[in-house]
Amino acid sequence: MSSSHVERESFHRSEHDTDKHIRHKLSSSGVVIRCAVSEKYIVLSLDDKTIHAFSAVGEPIVVFREDHLQNAWSLAFRDDVLLSGEIGGMIRCWDLAERRLTRSLTGHTQTVRGLRFVDAKTVVSASRDALLKIWDLETGSCQATLSGQGDSILDLAIFGVFAVSAGKDGTAKVWSLREQSNVSTLAGHTGPIYRVVCHSDGVARRVYTGSTDHDVRVWDLSTGQPLAVLEGHESLVTHICVDGSVVVTGGADGNIVIWSWQDHSILQLISKAHEGAVTSLDVRGGQILSGGSDGAAKMWDLKTGKLQRQLGIGSEAVWSVSLGRGTSQTRAAIVASAQPSQSPGDRPIDAVLEVSGR
């Protein structure tokens, strides 16, 4: 038996001048695992096996509480279609417009760490079982299984007809989705790769990988050749974002570094942007939004690296942040833990979604 219902609890809206702010306390008491934002939706997966969907402005739409669900460690959007990848290897397809589960994709045996749409009907998944799978969403069938990435895949990126998987073995592999084969191996890191990002300026096509060895490495996607090693962190590189002519990285050291796309030099170093680790990072429209294990969510100027404002009130830790582009606004979605509203012992934490827009 499956069930879903519209979330209606603890919803508060406030408007001040041109700013709009919504704070919503989730009915579930779990920790947020993933947050995904599109032009239409904000979706959160929690470790109590629930998935919460909101509109782009933070108004609650539906909570999926399927009896057979496991915790979802990856999320992907395309229009009204949401994919969630679970710790047991199952991939679920959801129709957010109709608020229902439409299909389950079976094949992986461990946590699905990456889900990426290639087009409206094709999806690539990557798992800790060290396999990539190419799926046809119309039929629910697996079109191909690609193997050879050590013993575990930790992240996945897609660029055109190429997929790039990040491995626990310290290598990244470039795969041709057309040929369904490995075309190059990116070797150089001395620790597991937890982040991989692909980007092009219209001419050069690059891969960025971030590792526990503290470095970000830059590669040529077409040839697999190394281009640069970005040394600016003192601990695990937790996040990599590319926006136009700059690359922004965040680390477990609490630092945020802004790099030049062209020559890989450091443009700005935001030292100790957070007292703890940078737990989440997003870049869009000349702004950086960061979240930390110190409970702070901060907006920075991308060009100068200066703090513009701090978002969120009463947070203990920020689990996820995202900048979503609406039709007329740029909105910041912040997912954090807050002091419980009940007496101690009732609930260890409250999960809170805050949406600010201008």
C-alpha positions as CSV (number, residue, x, y, z in Angstrom):
1,M,0.0,0.0,0.0
2,S,1.3,3.5,-0.9
3,S,0.3,6.8,0.5
4,S,0.9,10.5,0.0
5,H,-0.6,13.6,1.5
6,V,-0.3,17.4,1.3
7,E,2.0,18.9,3.9
8,R,0.1,21.5,5.8
9,E,1.9,22.0,9.1
10,S,3.8,24.9,10.6
11,F,3.7,27.2,7.5
12,H,4.7,30.8,8.0
13,R,5.1,33.6,5.4
14,S,6.4,37.1,5.9
15,E,7.0,39.9,3.4
16,H,9.2,42.9,3.9
17,D,9.4,45.4,1.1
18,T,10.7,43.5,-2.0
19,D,11.9,40.5,0.0
20,K,9.7,37.5,0.5
21,H,10.4,35.0,3.1
22,I,8.8,31.6,3.9
23,R,9.8,29.4,6.8
24,H,8.3,25.9,6.9
25,K,8.9,23.3,9.6
26,L,8.5,19.8,8.2
27,S,6.2,17.3,9.9
28,S,8.9,14.6,9.8
29,S,11.6,14.5,12.4
30,G,14.4,13.1,10.2
31,V,17.5,14.6,8.9
32,V,17.5,16.0,5.4
33,I,19.7,14.0,3.1
34,R,19.2,15.7,-0.3
35,C,17.7,18.9,-1.6
36,A,17.0,19.6,-5.3
37,V,15.6,22.8,-6.7
38,S,14.1,23.5,-10.2
39,E,12.1,26.4,-11.6
40,K,8.9,24.8,-10.4
41,Y,9.8,22.7,-7.3
42,I,11.9,22.2,-4.2
43,V,12.2,18.6,-3.1
44,L,13.8,17.2,0.0
45,S,14.5,13.6,1.0
46,L,14.8,12.8,4.7
47,D,16.3,9.9,6.5
48,D,12.9,8.8,7.8
49,K,12.1,7.5,4.3
50,T,9.9,10.5,3.3
51,I,10.2,12.8,0.3
52,H,8.8,16.3,0.6
53,A,7.8,18.4,-2.4
54,F,7.2,22.2,-2.3
55,S,6.6,24.8,-4.9
56,A,9.5,27.0,-6.0
57,V,8.4,29.6,-3.5
58,G,8.3,27.1,-0.6
59,E,4.6,26.3,-0.4
60,P,4.0,22.7,0.5
61,I,2.6,20.4,-2.2
62,V,2.9,16.7,-1.2
63,V,4.8,14.3,1.1
64,F,5.4,10.8,-0.2
65,R,5.3,8.2,2.5
66,E,5.4,4.9,0.5
67,D,5.5,1.9,2.8
68,H,8.3,0.3,0.8
69,L,10.5,3.3,0.4
70,Q,14.1,3.4,1.6
71,N,16.2,6.6,2.2
72,A,16.9,8.5,-1.0
73,W,20.5,9.6,-1.5
74,S,20.1,11.2,-4.9
75,L,17.4,13.3,-6.6
76,A,17.0,14.5,-10.2
77,F,14.4,16.6,-12.0
78,R,13.1,17.1,-15.5
79,D,9.9,19.1,-15.7
80,D,7.3,17.4,-13.5
81,V,9.3,14.1,-13.3
82,L,11.3,13.5,-10.2
83,L,13.7,10.6,-9.8
84,S,15.0,9.4,-6.4
85,G,17.8,6.9,-5.9
86,E,17.7,4.8,-2.7
87,I,20.3,3.2,-0.4
88,G,19.1,-0.2,-1.5
89,G,19.7,0.5,-5.1
90,M,16.1,1.2,-6.2
91,I,15.3,4.2,-8.4
92,R,11.8,5.6,-8.1
93,C,10.0,7.8,-10.7
94,W,7.5,10.3,-9.5
95,D,5.0,12.5,-11.2
96,L,4.9,15.7,-9.2
97,A,2.0,17.1,-11.1
98,E,-0.2,14.1,-10.4
99,R,1.5,13.5,-7.0
100,R,2.1,9.8,-7.5
101,L,4.7,7.1,-8.0
102,T,4.8,6.0,-11.7
103,R,7.6,3.5,-11.9
104,S,10.4,1.7,-10.0
105,L,13.7,0.8,-11.7
106,T,15.5,-2.2,-10.4
107,G,19.1,-3.2,-11.0
108,H,21.5,-1.6,-8.6
109,T,22.4,-3.4,-5.4
110,Q,23.8,-0.6,-3.3
111,T,23.2,3.2,-2.7
112,V,22.5,5.2,-5.8
113,R,24.9,8.2,-5.5
114,G,24.1,9.9,-8.8
115,L,21.1,10.4,-11.1
116,R,21.3,12.5,-14.3
117,F,18.9,13.1,-17.1
118,V,20.4,12.8,-20.6
119,D,17.1,13.7,-22.3
120,A,13.4,13.4,-21.5
121,K,13.4,9.6,-21.8
122,T,17.0,8.7,-20.9
123,V,18.6,8.6,-17.4
124,V,22.0,7.6,-16.2
125,S,22.5,6.3,-12.7
126,A,25.6,5.6,-10.6
127,S,25.9,3.5,-7.5
128,R,28.2,2.3,-4.7
129,D,28.0,-1.1,-6.5
130,A,30.5,0.5,-9.0
131,L,28.1,0.3,-11.9
132,L,26.6,2.9,-14.2
133,K,23.3,2.1,-15.8
134,I,21.5,3.7,-18.7
135,W,17.7,3.6,-18.4
136,D,14.8,4.1,-20.8
137,L,12.1,5.9,-18.7
138,E,9.4,5.1,-21.2
139,T,9.8,1.4,-20.8
140,G,11.6,1.2,-17.5
141,S,14.2,-1.0,-19.0
142,C,18.0,-0.9,-18.5
143,Q,19.6,-0.2,-21.9
144,A,23.2,-0.8,-20.7
145,T,25.3,-1.5,-17.7
146,L,28.9,0.0,-17.6
147,S,31.5,-1.4,-15.2
148,G,35.1,-0.8,-14.3
149,Q,35.1,2.0,-11.7
150,G,36.9,0.2,-8.9
151,D,34.6,-0.9,-6.0
152,S,32.4,2.2,-5.6
153,I,31.1,5.3,-7.4
154,L,30.6,8.4,-5.3
155,D,29.4,11.0,-7.8
156,L,28.2,11.4,-11.4
157,A,28.2,14.2,-14.0
158,I,26.8,14.3,-17.5
159,F,28.0,16.4,-20.4
160,G,26.3,15.8,-23.8
161,V,27.0,12.2,-24.8
162,F,29.6,11.7,-22.0
163,A,29.2,10.6,-18.4
164,V,31.9,11.0,-15.8
165,S,32.0,8.9,-12.7
166,A,33.9,9.7,-9.5
167,G,35.5,6.7,-7.8
168,K,36.4,5.8,-4.2
169,D,39.6,4.5,-5.8
170,G,40.7,8.1,-6.6
171,T,40.1,7.9,-10.3
172,A,37.3,9.4,-12.5
173,K,36.2,7.7,-15.6
174,V,34.8,9.2,-18.8
175,W,32.2,7.1,-20.6
176,S,30.7,7.4,-24.0
177,L,26.9,7.0,-23.7
178,R,26.7,6.5,-27.4
179,E,29.3,3.8,-27.6
180,Q,28.5,2.6,-24.1
181,S,32.1,2.3,-23.2
182,N,34.9,3.8,-21.1
183,V,37.0,6.3,-23.2
184,S,39.5,7.6,-20.6
185,T,40.5,7.4,-17.0
186,L,41.4,10.5,-15.0
187,A,44.1,9.5,-12.6
188,G,46.1,11.7,-10.2
189,H,44.2,12.1,-6.9
190,T,45.6,10.2,-3.9
191,G,42.2,9.9,-2.2
192,P,38.6,9.1,-3.0
193,I,36.8,11.6,-5.3
194,Y,33.6,12.9,-3.8
195,R,32.8,15.6,-6.3
196,V,32.8,15.8,-10.1
197,V,31.5,18.6,-12.3
198,C,31.6,19.1,-16.1
199,H,31.5,22.5,-17.8
200,S,32.2,24.2,-21.1
201,D,32.7,27.8,-22.1
202,G,31.6,27.0,-25.6
203,V,35.1,25.9,-26.7
204,A,36.9,24.1,-24.0
205,R,35.2,21.2,-22.2
206,R,36.5,20.5,-18.7
207,V,36.0,18.1,-15.8
208,Y,36.6,19.2,-12.2
209,T,37.2,16.6,-9.5
210,G,37.4,17.2,-5.8
211,S,39.0,14.7,-3.4
212,T,39.9,13.9,0.2
213,D,43.5,14.7,-0.8
214,H,42.5,18.4,-0.5
215,D,43.0,19.2,-4.2
216,V,40.7,20.0,-7.1
217,R,42.0,18.7,-10.4
218,V,41.1,20.0,-13.8
219,W,40.9,17.7,-16.9
220,D,40.2,18.0,-20.6
221,L,37.0,16.1,-21.2
222,S,37.8,15.3,-24.8
223,T,41.3,13.9,-24.3
224,G,41.4,13.0,-20.6
225,Q,44.6,15.0,-20.1
226,P,45.2,16.9,-16.9
227,L,45.1,20.7,-17.1
228,A,45.8,21.9,-13.6
229,V,45.8,21.1,-9.9
230,L,44.0,23.7,-7.8
231,E,45.6,23.8,-4.3
232,G,43.7,26.0,-1.9
233,H,42.0,23.8,0.7
234,E,43.4,22.2,3.8
235,S,40.9,19.4,4.0
236,L,38.4,17.4,1.9
237,V,36.9,19.4,-1.0
238,T,33.1,19.1,-0.3
239,H,31.7,21.1,-3.2
240,I,32.5,22.4,-6.7
241,C,30.4,24.9,-8.7
242,V,31.2,26.6,-12.0
243,D,29.5,29.8,-13.1
244,G,30.7,31.6,-16.2
245,S,34.3,32.5,-15.9
246,V,34.8,31.4,-12.3
247,V,35.0,28.1,-10.4
248,V,33.9,28.1,-6.7
249,T,34.9,25.4,-4.3
250,G,34.1,24.7,-0.6
251,G,35.9,22.5,1.8
252,A,35.7,20.8,5.2
253,D,38.2,23.4,6.3
254,G,35.4,26.0,6.2
255,N,37.0,27.9,3.3
256,I,35.5,29.0,0.0
257,V,37.8,29.6,-2.9
258,I,36.9,31.5,-6.1
259,W,39.1,30.5,-9.0
260,S,39.6,31.8,-12.5
261,W,38.2,29.5,-15.2
262,Q,40.8,30.7,-17.7
263,D,44.2,30.4,-15.8
264,H,43.1,28.5,-12.6
265,S,44.4,31.3,-10.4
266,I,42.8,32.2,-7.1
267,L,40.6,35.3,-7.5
268,Q,39.3,35.4,-3.9
269,L,39.8,33.3,-0.8
270,I,37.0,33.5,1.8
271,S,38.9,32.2,4.8
272,K,36.8,30.5,7.4
273,A,33.5,31.4,5.6
274,H,32.1,28.9,8.2
275,E,33.4,27.9,11.6
276,G,32.8,24.3,10.6
277,A,32.8,22.6,7.2
278,V,31.1,24.0,4.1
279,T,28.3,21.5,4.0
280,S,26.5,23.0,0.9
281,L,27.2,25.4,-1.8
282,D,25.5,26.9,-4.9
283,V,26.4,29.7,-7.3
284,R,24.2,31.6,-9.6
285,G,23.6,35.1,-10.9
286,G,26.7,36.7,-9.4
287,Q,26.0,35.3,-5.9
288,I,27.3,32.4,-3.8
289,L,25.1,30.7,-1.3
290,S,26.8,28.6,1.3
291,G,25.7,26.5,4.3
292,G,27.9,25.3,7.1
293,S,28.0,22.8,9.9
294,D,28.1,25.9,12.1
295,G,24.4,26.5,11.3
296,A,24.9,29.5,9.2
297,A,23.7,30.2,5.6
298,K,25.4,33.1,3.9
299,M,25.1,35.0,0.7
300,W,28.4,36.2,-0.9
301,D,29.2,38.5,-3.8
302,L,30.8,36.3,-6.4
303,K,33.1,39.0,-7.8
304,T,34.4,40.4,-4.5
305,G,34.0,37.5,-2.1
306,K,32.3,39.9,0.3
307,L,29.5,38.8,2.6
308,Q,26.2,40.3,1.5
309,R,23.9,38.9,4.2
310,Q,23.2,35.9,6.4
311,L,20.0,33.9,5.9
312,G,18.2,31.7,8.3
313,I,17.4,32.1,12.0
314,G,18.0,29.7,14.9
315,S,19.8,27.0,12.9
316,E,22.0,24.4,14.5
317,A,23.3,23.0,11.2
318,V,22.6,23.7,7.5
319,W,22.2,20.5,5.5
320,S,21.6,21.9,2.0
321,V,21.3,25.2,0.1
322,S,20.2,25.9,-3.4
323,L,19.7,29.0,-5.6
324,G,16.7,28.3,-7.9
325,R,15.9,30.5,-10.9
326,G,12.2,31.4,-11.1
327,T,10.4,33.2,-13.9
328,S,11.1,36.6,-12.4
329,Q,13.1,36.0,-9.2
330,T,16.2,34.3,-7.9
331,R,15.3,32.4,-4.8
332,A,17.4,30.9,-2.0
333,A,16.3,27.6,-0.5
334,I,17.9,26.7,2.8
335,V,17.4,23.4,4.7
336,A,18.5,23.4,8.3
337,S,18.0,22.0,11.7
338,A,16.5,24.2,14.4
339,Q,15.8,24.1,18.1
340,P,12.8,21.8,18.7
341,S,9.5,23.5,19.4
342,Q,8.5,20.7,21.8
343,S,10.0,20.0,25.2
344,P,13.4,18.2,25.2
345,G,13.1,14.5,24.5
346,D,10.0,14.8,22.3
347,R,12.1,15.3,19.2
348,P,15.9,15.8,18.8
349,I,15.6,18.4,16.0
350,D,13.1,20.1,13.7
351,A,13.8,20.1,9.9
352,V,13.2,23.6,8.5
353,L,12.9,24.8,5.0
354,E,13.4,28.6,4.5
355,V,12.9,30.3,1.1
356,S,13.9,33.8,0.5
357,G,13.3,35.6,-2.8
358,R,13.9,39.0,-4.3
